[in-house]
């Protein structure tokens, strides 16, 4: 999703460039965090990656509770202009 002017990022207080949000069809936030746990400062796993976003989407579309609803996000901070 493109976010000209960071309107959505500001509304949801997104703090890092690679932070993802999963909203249900009614606009309720269901998952917030990293896409997966592949990268962390100084670490690149390569295997054994936990696909947080993919799992959250699968649970949400199946009507099941999301097991991991938040995760740590690493990446560049987003500077707020307002």
Backbone as CSV, one residue per row, in Angstrom:
resi,resn,N_x,N_y,N_z,CA_x,CA_y,CA_z,C_x,C_y,C_z
1,UNK,0.852,-1.174,0.000,0.000,0.000,0.000,0.889,1.225,0.000
2,UNK,0.606,2.142,-0.873,1.292,3.428,-0.852,0.580,4.313,0.155
3,UNK,1.341,5.145,0.826,0.793,5.994,1.884,1.307,7.423,1.714
4,UNK,0.829,8.107,0.657,1.294,9.480,0.436,1.034,10.351,1.662
5,UNK,2.072,11.081,2.062,1.934,11.955,3.217,1.925,11.223,4.546
6,UNK,2.164,9.900,4.535,2.175,9.087,5.766,0.877,9.182,6.561
7,UNK,-0.240,9.315,5.883,-1.533,9.464,6.559,-1.857,8.226,7.401
8,UNK,-1.770,7.050,6.803,-2.078,5.817,7.543,-1.029,5.561,8.627
9,UNK,0.243,5.775,8.294,1.311,5.563,9.284,1.112,6.465,10.497
10,UNK,0.727,7.705,10.261,0.484,8.616,11.381,-0.744,8.206,12.177
11,UNK,-1.807,7.826,11.480,-3.042,7.429,12.175,-2.815,6.247,13.103
12,UNK,-2.054,5.267,12.625,-1.823,4.047,13.396,-0.531,4.107,14.203
13,UNK,0.155,5.250,14.165,1.396,5.455,14.918,2.454,4.389,14.590
14,UNK,2.612,4.114,13.302,3.638,3.191,12.846,4.992,3.823,13.154
15,UNK,5.877,3.062,13.766,7.133,3.611,14.243,8.342,3.268,13.365
16,UNK,8.264,2.199,12.595,9.417,1.751,11.810,9.003,1.463,10.369
17,UNK,9.961,1.596,9.474,9.656,1.464,8.042,9.136,0.089,7.656
18,UNK,9.546,-0.953,8.334,9.088,-2.293,7.946,8.022,-2.860,8.876
19,UNK,7.354,-2.016,9.628,6.254,-2.461,10.503,5.014,-2.701,9.652
20,UNK,4.344,-3.814,9.892,3.118,-4.124,9.157,1.925,-4.146,10.102
21,UNK,0.771,-3.803,9.536,-0.491,-3.842,10.270,-1.453,-4.720,9.491
22,UNK,-2.184,-5.555,10.183,-3.225,-6.370,9.567,-4.554,-5.943,10.160
23,UNK,-5.396,-5.393,9.308,-6.725,-4.948,9.732,-7.755,-5.908,9.181
24,UNK,-8.776,-6.193,9.961,-9.860,-7.035,9.455,-10.774,-6.175,8.571
25,UNK,-11.750,-6.781,7.910,-12.617,-6.012,7.004,-13.379,-4.861,7.664
26,UNK,-13.514,-4.889,8.997,-14.209,-3.798,9.684,-13.248,-2.714,10.177
27,UNK,-11.946,-2.891,9.908,-10.960,-1.898,10.295,-10.354,-2.107,11.660
28,UNK,-10.605,-3.252,12.288,-10.034,-3.556,13.601,-8.623,-4.125,13.398
29,UNK,-7.676,-3.593,14.148,-6.292,-4.052,14.078,-6.185,-5.451,14.680
30,UNK,-5.711,-6.406,13.890,-5.597,-7.798,14.342,-4.151,-8.241,14.555
31,UNK,-3.212,-7.643,13.807,-1.795,-7.967,13.974,-0.979,-6.718,13.724
32,UNK,0.071,-6.545,14.527,0.999,-5.421,14.353,2.401,-5.938,14.655
33,UNK,3.323,-5.717,13.723,4.697,-6.141,13.979,5.463,-6.397,12.700
34,UNK,6.387,-7.338,12.800,7.249,-7.699,11.673,6.556,-8.711,10.767
35,UNK,6.970,-8.750,9.514,6.464,-9.764,8.585,6.861,-11.144,9.087
36,UNK,8.118,-11.259,9.514,8.620,-12.515,10.071,9.803,-12.194,10.985
37,UNK,10.447,-13.220,11.503,11.587,-12.976,12.382,12.919,-13.282,11.699
38,UNK,12.964,-13.088,10.391,14.177,-13.360,9.614,15.347,-12.479,10.044
39,UNK,15.109,-11.179,10.151,16.201,-10.249,10.428,16.052,-9.588,11.785
40,UNK,17.160,-9.461,12.470,17.286,-8.683,13.697,18.652,-8.029,13.637
41,UNK,18.884,-7.016,14.437,20.208,-6.387,14.391,21.320,-7.416,14.589
42,UNK,22.206,-7.534,13.595,23.328,-8.448,13.673,23.012,-9.909,13.428
43,UNK,21.762,-10.225,13.075,21.353,-11.622,12.901,20.591,-11.789,11.593
44,UNK,20.931,-12.827,10.846,20.140,-13.242,9.689,19.977,-14.750,9.811
45,UNK,18.755,-15.180,10.063,18.506,-16.587,10.367,18.671,-17.494,9.160
46,UNK,18.013,-17.167,8.051,18.103,-18.006,6.862,17.171,-19.210,6.894
47,UNK,16.993,-19.832,8.046,16.056,-20.956,8.163,15.392,-20.883,9.531
48,UNK,14.315,-21.593,9.669,13.587,-21.582,10.936,12.866,-20.276,11.197
49,UNK,12.490,-19.599,10.128,11.835,-18.293,10.240,10.381,-18.471,10.647
50,UNK,9.929,-17.631,11.589,8.509,-17.624,11.980,7.790,-16.589,11.129
51,UNK,6.850,-17.013,10.281,6.134,-16.094,9.380,4.931,-15.443,10.072
52,UNK,5.190,-14.456,10.929,4.137,-13.855,11.746,2.945,-13.358,10.928
53,UNK,3.206,-12.583,9.893,2.115,-12.007,9.105,1.323,-13.085,8.379
54,UNK,2.016,-14.018,7.739,1.320,-15.095,7.022,0.429,-15.893,7.973
55,UNK,0.940,-16.209,9.149,0.148,-16.954,10.126,-1.059,-16.142,10.603
56,UNK,-0.857,-14.830,10.820,-1.962,-13.974,11.265,-3.055,-13.888,10.208
57,UNK,-2.667,-13.768,8.947,-3.651,-13.717,7.852,-4.415,-15.035,7.785
58,UNK,-3.709,-16.142,7.883,-4.362,-17.458,7.833,-5.369,-17.617,8.967
59,UNK,-4.987,-17.223,10.176,-5.900,-17.324,11.315,-7.108,-16.418,11.128
60,UNK,-6.852,-15.180,10.721,-7.955,-14.234,10.557,-8.946,-14.711,9.497
61,UNK,-8.455,-15.179,8.365,-9.370,-15.612,7.302,-10.115,-16.890,7.667
62,UNK,-9.540,-17.691,8.578,-10.206,-18.918,9.026,-11.113,-18.669,10.229
63,UNK,-11.112,-17.426,10.728,-11.958,-17.107,11.877,-11.402,-17.581,13.205
64,UNK,-10.093,-17.881,13.235,-9.452,-18.341,14.471,-8.735,-17.182,15.152
65,UNK,-8.539,-17.264,16.462,-7.750,-16.232,17.152,-6.316,-16.235,16.623
66,UNK,-5.720,-15.068,16.580,-4.348,-14.936,16.111,-3.422,-15.207,17.291
67,UNK,-2.603,-16.225,17.155,-1.741,-16.660,18.257,-0.709,-15.603,18.620
68,UNK,-0.070,-14.999,17.633,0.917,-13.943,17.858,0.344,-12.674,17.240
69,UNK,-0.214,-11.803,18.075,-0.872,-10.590,17.587,0.069,-9.390,17.495
70,UNK,1.241,-9.492,18.120,2.253,-8.440,18.027,3.630,-9.089,18.015
71,UNK,4.570,-8.395,17.388,5.958,-8.854,17.419,6.872,-7.643,17.338
72,UNK,8.108,-7.834,17.752,9.095,-6.755,17.695,9.427,-6.437,16.241
73,UNK,9.653,-5.160,15.978,9.982,-4.702,14.631,11.326,-4.004,14.661
74,UNK,12.186,-4.368,13.739,13.479,-3.719,13.607,13.509,-3.037,12.251
75,UNK,14.127,-1.921,12.176,14.216,-1.163,10.948,14.384,0.302,11.255
76,UNK,14.369,1.089,10.224,14.580,2.536,10.397,13.372,3.186,11.033
77,UNK,13.599,4.063,12.006,12.478,4.802,12.610,11.858,5.757,11.585
78,UNK,10.559,5.956,11.705,9.852,6.921,10.861,9.803,8.231,11.603
79,UNK,10.290,9.269,10.951,10.276,10.593,11.566,8.902,11.223,11.368
80,UNK,8.334,11.718,12.422,7.032,12.387,12.368,7.247,13.869,12.102
81,UNK,6.467,14.395,11.189,6.566,15.827,10.857,5.619,16.658,11.689
82,UNK,4.625,15.998,12.294,3.648,16.750,13.107,3.668,16.256,14.523
